[in-house]
Amino acid sequence: MVDVISFDQAIEDSKQFKKRHLLLGNGFSIACRPKIFTYGSLFEQADFSASPRLRDVFEAVKSTDFEHVIRMLEDASRVVPVYGDDLSDVARDMASDSETLKDILIKTIASNHPNIPNDIADEQFWACRKFLAHFLADRERGGQVYTLNYDLLLYWTLMHEDMPFGDPIPLAANDGFGRDEDTEPEYVNWMGETSSHGQRVHYLHGALHLFDAGSELQKYTWINTGKPLLEQAREAMSAAKFPLFVAEGKSNQKLSKVKHSAYLHHSYKSFTSQMAQQKQVLFIFGHSLAANDHHVLKKIAKGKVSKVYVGLYGAADSENNKAIISSAQALASARSGSHPLEVAFYDAVSAQVWGAAA
C-alpha cells in the first residue's frame, strides 16, 4: 500500500519546485457542508413534481448520481431508435428528460446552497484562506487555482477578507472579471483572454454566479446590488436564464461544452498550459480522479508537470481510495520517459481546509 503523508509534509516537499497549483473537486464543498453537496442529498431535496418519471429512472438504475443518470439517458436516446422506428418518440422523451434533469440539478443546487456567506462561520473562512494561501499568496511559488465545482464557496472565501481575528491573509483572487464602460452596474463581465493575463482563479465547469448573456459572460456580485448572489441566481433562473454550468455526463460531452464557451475554454487552456510546465506541481483536493473528468486529467498525463499530490480521505485501503490510487498511478504510467510524473498521497483531513472541526 502507498505511503500517505500529511498535508504540511506535502507542502514542505513541494518547496523544491518552482510553483504549486491546486485542482479542487466536489470534496472541497462536501468538507464544508456534507449534507448539501453530496449527490445523495441533492437527490433527496430535488423537486421532481413536474417530471415524476425522472424519479422512477433514478429508482430503476439504483443511483442518486445526477451525472450518471444524465449520461445514461443521453446514451439511451441514441441507442433506442436502432431497435425500431416505433421507438423514436421514446428516444425523444429520453433526450428531453436528460435536459430537464440538468435544469433540476441546477435549481436544486441553488435552492439548497447556503444562502449568504454569514451562514458559514468566520473561523471556517479563515481556515480556508490559510489553505488557499499556499497557492495564491506566494507570488514566486504561487500558481493557479482550478475548481470543478459550481457552488459559491470558493468565491465567498476569496471575497472574505475582513476577518475579525488574526493577521490578514492576502490572496491573489483575480478571476478574470472586471468592469468596462459598457458594463451594467449590477454585474461585472469577463474581460476576455487578452485582458486576463493576471487571472489566477478558474472555474473549469462554470459556477452559479456566472451567466452567459450571449455577447458577454456576466458575473453577479453582491457589492453592486446589495442582494445575495443566490437570490440573484434564483431570480435569473425563474426568468429562464441559467448559469454557465457543465452538467454533461461524459468527459467528451463536457469538453464539447467547454470548447463552446470562450471563458471555459480559456480556463481549460490555462490548465493545459500549466500542466505543460516543468518543475511545477499540482495538488488535487476532493477529487476522485473519475473518468467523467478525463478531459482534465489527461492534461496531467500528457504534460510535463513534475509531481502531483493527491488527497485521500480515510484509510488508504478503502475501496474508494484504492480506485483513486490506481487512477493516479495510471496518470504517471501514461507519462513519457523524458518527463516522468511522480505521484504522492496526502491525508486530506490534515489539510484542515475548513478548520479542524469542519
Secondary structure per residue as TSV (DSSP state, phi and psi in degrees):
chain	resnum	aa	ss	phi	psi
A	1	M	-	360.0	152.3
A	2	V	-	-73.2	157.0
A	3	D	-	-80.1	140.5
A	4	V	E	-119.5	118.7
A	5	I	E	-99.6	172.0
A	6	S	-	-80.2	163.2
A	7	F	H	-62.1	-41.9
A	8	D	H	-61.3	-38.7
A	9	Q	H	-65.3	-37.5
A	10	A	H	-65.6	-42.3
A	11	I	H	-62.6	-43.9
A	12	E	H	-61.8	-42.7
A	13	D	H	-63.9	-34.7
A	14	S	H	-72.4	-10.8
A	15	K	T	-66.3	-15.1
A	16	Q	T	-76.0	-9.9
A	17	F	S	-106.2	165.9
A	18	K	S	-71.1	-47.9
A	19	K	E	-141.3	153.7
A	20	R	E	-124.6	135.9
A	21	H	E	-115.3	166.4
A	22	L	E	-133.5	133.3
A	23	L	E	-118.4	121.6
A	24	L	E	-104.3	136.3
A	25	G	-	-114.0	-171.0
A	26	N	T	-63.4	-21.6
A	27	G	H	-62.2	-23.9
A	28	F	H	-62.0	-43.9
A	29	S	H	-77.5	-38.9
A	30	I	H	-60.7	-36.8
A	31	A	T	-62.8	-26.7
A	32	C	T	-87.2	-46.6
A	33	R	-	-138.1	79.0
A	34	P	H	-62.8	-26.1
A	35	K	H	-80.6	-7.5
A	36	I	H	-108.3	-46.0
A	37	F	H	-96.8	2.8
A	38	T	S	-81.2	152.1
A	39	Y	H	-59.7	-38.0
A	40	G	H	-59.0	-46.5
A	41	S	H	-71.3	-30.5
A	42	L	H	-61.5	-42.8
A	43	F	H	-63.0	-43.0
A	44	E	H	-63.2	-30.1
A	45	Q	H	-102.2	-1.0
A	46	A	-	-71.3	146.0
A	47	D	-	-98.5	104.4
A	48	F	-	-100.5	13.3
A	49	S	T	-60.3	-33.4
A	50	A	T	-82.4	-15.5
A	51	S	-	-141.2	65.4
A	52	P	H	-59.2	-24.3
A	53	R	H	-60.4	-31.4
A	54	L	H	-65.3	-36.0
A	55	R	H	-61.6	-37.3
A	56	D	H	-65.9	-33.2
A	57	V	H	-64.9	-45.0
A	58	F	H	-58.4	-43.2
A	59	E	H	-63.2	-39.9
A	60	A	H	-64.5	-36.6
A	61	V	H	-96.9	2.2
A	62	K	T	55.3	49.5
A	63	S	-	-144.7	150.6
A	64	T	-	-117.2	15.0
A	65	D	-	-86.0	109.0
A	66	F	H	-59.4	-44.6
A	67	E	H	-62.4	-38.5
A	68	H	H	-62.8	-44.8
A	69	V	H	-70.5	-38.8
A	70	I	H	-59.8	-46.2
A	71	R	H	-62.0	-42.3
A	72	M	H	-64.0	-43.3
A	73	L	H	-65.0	-41.6
A	74	E	H	-63.3	-43.4
A	75	D	H	-64.9	-45.2
A	76	A	H	-63.4	-35.6
A	77	S	H	-63.8	-25.3
A	78	R	H	-88.8	-26.6
A	79	V	H	-86.9	-39.4
A	80	V	G	-53.4	-43.6
A	81	P	G	-60.3	-21.6
A	82	V	G	-63.8	-26.9
A	83	Y	G	-92.6	6.5
A	84	G	-	153.8	138.2
A	85	D	G	-63.5	-28.5
A	86	D	G	-72.3	-3.1
A	87	L	G	-100.9	8.0
A	88	S	H	-62.8	-35.8
A	89	D	H	-65.5	-38.7
A	90	V	H	-63.0	-42.6
A	91	A	H	-61.2	-42.5
A	92	R	H	-64.5	-38.3
A	93	D	H	-64.5	-39.1
A	94	M	H	-65.1	-44.2
A	95	A	H	-62.4	-41.9
A	96	S	H	-64.9	-40.8
A	97	D	H	-65.6	-33.4
A	98	S	H	-64.5	-38.9
A	99	E	H	-69.9	-40.1
A	100	T	H	-61.3	-39.6
A	101	L	H	-65.8	-35.1
A	102	K	H	-61.2	-43.3
A	103	D	H	-64.2	-41.3
A	104	I	H	-62.4	-40.9
A	105	L	H	-60.4	-47.7
A	106	I	H	-61.2	-47.5
A	107	K	H	-63.4	-37.1
A	108	T	H	-66.5	-43.1
A	109	I	H	-60.8	-44.9
A	110	A	H	-65.5	-40.6
A	111	S	H	-75.1	-22.6
A	112	N	H	-107.1	-0.6
A	113	H	S	-70.5	145.3
A	114	P	-	-50.4	134.0
A	115	N	S	-71.9	-42.1
A	116	I	S	-138.4	159.3
A	117	P	G	-56.6	-29.6
A	118	N	G	-64.9	-12.6
A	119	D	G	-73.3	-10.6
A	120	I	S	-114.0	133.9
A	121	A	-	-64.4	145.2
A	122	D	H	-57.0	-36.0
A	123	E	H	-61.9	-34.7
A	124	Q	H	-70.2	-43.4
A	125	F	H	-61.4	-39.9
A	126	W	H	-61.5	-46.2
A	127	A	H	-62.3	-40.2
A	128	C	H	-67.6	-38.1
A	129	R	H	-65.8	-36.3
A	130	K	H	-63.9	-39.2
A	131	F	H	-64.6	-48.0
A	132	L	H	-67.2	-24.4
A	133	A	H	-60.8	-26.1
A	134	H	H	-64.2	-17.8
A	135	F	H	-118.6	-24.5
A	136	L	H	-119.4	-3.1
A	137	A	T	-99.0	-39.3
A	138	D	-	-80.2	112.1
A	139	R	T	-65.1	-34.3
A	140	E	T	-80.5	-46.1
A	141	R	T	-97.5	-17.5
A	142	G	E	-63.1	143.9
A	143	G	E	-125.6	-131.1
A	144	Q	E	-116.2	149.9
A	145	V	E	-113.4	125.1
A	146	Y	E	-118.1	131.8
A	147	T	E	-124.8	139.9
A	148	L	-	-96.9	1.8
A	149	N	-	-87.9	154.7
A	150	Y	-	-115.3	2.9
A	151	D	S	-81.8	-176.6
A	152	L	S	-100.9	3.9
A	153	L	H	-63.2	-42.9
A	154	L	H	-64.6	-45.6
A	155	Y	H	-61.3	-45.7
A	156	W	H	-59.8	-41.6
A	157	T	H	-63.7	-43.0
A	158	L	H	-65.3	-31.4
A	159	M	H	-84.2	-13.6
A	160	H	-	-86.2	70.8
A	161	E	-	-89.4	-25.9
A	162	D	-	-87.2	68.7
A	163	M	-	-73.5	141.7
A	164	P	S	-81.6	0.8
A	165	F	S	-154.8	161.4
A	166	G	S	74.1	174.0
A	167	D	S	-77.3	150.7
A	168	P	-	-60.2	148.0
A	169	I	-	-120.1	87.3
A	170	P	-	-69.1	133.9
A	171	L	-	-127.2	144.0
A	172	A	-	-80.4	98.5
A	173	A	-	-101.6	16.2
A	174	N	-	-63.4	116.3
A	175	D	-	-109.1	11.9
A	176	G	S	89.9	-0.1
A	177	F	E	-100.7	147.7
A	178	G	E	-162.8	-165.0
A	179	R	-	-124.8	134.2
A	180	D	-	-119.5	-176.4
A	181	E	T	-65.9	-21.6
A	182	D	T	-97.5	0.7
A	183	T	-	-75.9	132.8
A	184	E	-	-69.1	152.4
A	185	P	T	-67.4	-17.9
A	186	E	T	-78.5	-12.9
A	187	Y	E	-152.3	170.8
A	188	V	E	-117.0	162.3
A	189	N	E	-126.8	156.9
A	190	W	E	-66.2	133.0
A	191	M	-	-85.0	-3.7
A	192	G	-	91.4	164.0
A	193	E	G	-58.9	-39.9
A	194	T	G	-68.9	-20.0
A	195	S	G	-109.6	10.8
A	196	S	-	-114.1	28.6
A	197	H	T	-64.5	-28.4
A	198	G	T	-90.6	6.1
A	199	Q	-	-66.5	130.5
A	200	R	-	-120.5	-15.1
A	201	V	E	-119.9	131.1
A	202	H	E	-133.3	127.5
A	203	Y	E	-96.1	93.9
A	204	L	T	-63.0	-29.3
A	205	H	T	-117.9	23.9
A	206	G	E	83.4	-174.2
A	207	A	E	-163.4	164.5
A	208	L	E	-67.8	-19.3
A	209	H	E	-102.7	9.4
A	210	L	E	-110.5	122.7
A	211	F	E	-124.6	129.4
A	212	D	E	-82.0	112.4
A	213	A	-	-100.2	19.3
A	214	G	S	87.9	-75.5
A	215	S	S	-83.2	-12.4
A	216	E	S	-156.2	159.7
A	217	L	E	-102.0	121.7
A	218	Q	E	-102.8	143.3
A	219	K	E	-114.9	121.1
A	220	Y	E	-76.3	141.1
A	221	T	-	-133.2	153.5
A	222	W	S	-79.0	-38.8
A	223	I	T	-62.0	-27.8
A	224	N	T	-88.6	-14.4
A	225	T	T	-125.7	-21.9
A	226	G	S	71.4	11.9
A	227	K	S	-112.4	133.3
A	228	P	-	-53.8	143.3
A	229	L	H	-61.1	-37.2
A	230	L	H	-65.3	-36.5
A	231	E	H	-65.5	-41.3
A	232	Q	H	-63.0	-42.4
A	233	A	H	-65.3	-41.7
A	234	R	H	-63.9	-41.1
A	235	E	H	-62.2	-42.2
A	236	A	H	-64.1	-42.7
A	237	M	H	-68.7	-31.5
A	238	S	H	-65.7	-26.3
A	239	A	T	-94.1	21.4
A	240	A	T	65.7	27.5
A	241	K	-	-109.2	136.6
A	242	F	-	-125.5	150.9
A	243	P	E	-64.6	159.8
A	244	L	E	-69.3	112.5
A	245	F	E	-153.3	125.7
A	246	V	-	-98.5	104.9
A	247	A	-	-114.5	8.3
A	248	E	-	-62.2	152.4
A	249	G	S	-81.8	-35.8
A	250	K	S	-106.5	155.5
A	251	S	H	-58.8	-44.6
A	252	N	H	-66.7	-32.0
A	253	Q	H	-70.9	-38.6
A	254	K	H	-62.0	-44.7
A	255	L	H	-63.3	-37.9
A	256	S	H	-60.3	-44.1
A	257	K	H	-67.5	-39.2
A	258	V	H	-57.6	-44.4
A	259	K	H	-69.6	-17.8
A	260	H	T	-90.4	2.6
A	261	S	S	-120.9	124.0
A	262	A	H	-59.9	-41.2
A	263	Y	H	-66.7	-50.6
A	264	L	H	-61.9	-40.2
A	265	H	H	-66.8	-38.4
A	266	H	H	-60.6	-45.9
A	267	S	H	-64.8	-38.8
A	268	Y	H	-63.9	-42.5
A	269	K	H	-67.2	-33.8
A	270	S	H	-62.7	-45.5
A	271	F	H	-61.1	-43.7
A	272	T	H	-58.3	-43.9
A	273	S	H	-64.6	-44.3
A	274	Q	H	-68.1	-36.1
A	275	M	H	-69.6	-15.7
A	276	A	T	-88.5	0.9
A	277	Q	-	-93.0	138.7
A	278	Q	T	-82.1	159.3
A	279	K	T	59.3	30.8
A	280	Q	E	-126.1	161.9
A	281	V	E	-133.6	159.7
A	282	L	E	-126.0	129.0
A	283	F	E	-98.0	133.8
A	284	I	E	-115.3	124.7
A	285	F	E	-126.8	126.5
A	286	G	S	75.5	26.9
A	287	H	-	-127.1	139.1
A	288	S	-	-89.0	-1.0
A	289	L	-	59.5	35.5
A	290	A	-	-74.8	158.8
A	291	A	G	-66.2	-22.2
A	292	N	G	-71.2	-5.1
A	293	D	G	-117.9	30.2
A	294	H	H	-59.2	-33.5
A	295	H	H	-60.8	-26.9
A	296	V	H	-87.9	-48.6
A	297	L	H	-63.5	-32.5
A	298	K	H	-65.0	-24.1
A	299	K	H	-68.4	-27.0
A	300	I	H	-70.1	-48.0
A	301	A	H	-64.2	-37.3
A	302	K	T	-87.9	-4.9
A	303	G	S	-90.7	-158.6
A	304	K	-	-127.5	2.9
A	305	V	-	-53.6	137.4
A	306	S	-	-77.8	-35.7
A	307	K	E	-150.4	147.1
A	308	V	E	-124.6	130.0
A	309	Y	E	-107.1	119.0
A	310	V	E	-110.1	126.4
A	311	G	E	-79.7	137.0
A	312	L	E	-122.0	133.9
A	313	Y	-	-97.9	126.3
A	314	G	S	80.6	-163.4
A	315	A	-	-64.5	137.3
A	316	A	T	-64.9	-24.0
A	317	D	T	-94.4	12.4
A	318	S	S	-69.0	158.3
A	319	E	H	-61.0	-43.3
A	320	N	H	-61.8	-45.6
A	321	N	H	-70.4	-33.7
A	322	K	H	-62.7	-36.3
A	323	A	H	-67.8	-40.4
A	324	I	H	-64.8	-45.0
A	325	I	H	-60.3	-43.9
A	326	S	H	-61.9	-42.2
A	327	S	H	-65.8	-40.8
A	328	A	H	-65.2	-42.3
A	329	Q	H	-67.3	-30.7
A	330	A	H	-66.8	-35.4
A	331	L	H	-60.9	-43.2
A	332	A	H	-66.9	-39.0
A	333	S	H	-67.0	-28.0
A	334	A	H	-78.9	-12.3
A	335	R	S	-75.1	142.4
A	336	S	-	-68.4	157.3
A	337	G	T	-65.2	-27.0
A	338	S	T	-72.8	-22.6
A	339	H	S	-135.6	73.6
A	340	P	-	-63.5	151.0
A	341	L	-	-109.4	123.9
A	342	E	E	-96.3	139.2
A	343	V	E	-121.5	132.4
A	344	A	E	-128.1	155.7
A	345	F	E	-122.4	135.7
A	346	Y	E	-126.2	156.7
A	347	D	E	-74.9	111.6
A	348	A	G	-62.3	-35.2
A	349	V	G	-62.7	-34.5
A	350	S	G	-67.3	-15.8
A	351	A	G	-71.6	-21.4
A	352	Q	-	47.1	51.1
A	353	V	T	-58.7	-37.4
A	354	W	T	-114.7	21.3
A	355	G	-	98.4	162.2
A	356	A	T	-62.7	-30.1
A	357	A	T	-95.5	1.3
A	358	A	-	-72.3	360.0
